[in-house]
């Protein structure tokens, strides 16, 4: 069964939100990567958060800075991130969720995933479907 994780987009203040949740909720920062550390460096300030994960109790919350002019506004700044390990399943879920909805980023290979796409379903819920790229150890074992 795939896992679903909340994903919150912030309007340039993700780093401050992380610190706030650490203080207010005792959150643990598991990962934070910036646009400057990625192949997408041209998309915004180098120190803006491209992706971060915090842990609150047994729950993970993912987050980022959405630097698009239309991004991270109003109640649509939270998405559900669906993680799978099979590209065929990623396609099945993506196609199913997009039926009657609006695809905002087609499901495709990225520098971090075998398949990643974003959509808003017919009920107005934002989804991210992600199928992780095989780890380098997996690639070595397959060779």
Secondary structure, 3 states (H helix, E strand, C coil): CCEEEEEEEECCCHHHHHHHHHHHHCCEEEEEEEHHHCCCHHHCCCCCEEEEEEEECCEEEEEEECCCCCCCCHHHHEEEEEEECCHHHHHHHHHHHHCCCEEEEEEECCCCEEEEEEEECCCCCEEEEEEECCCHHHHHHHC
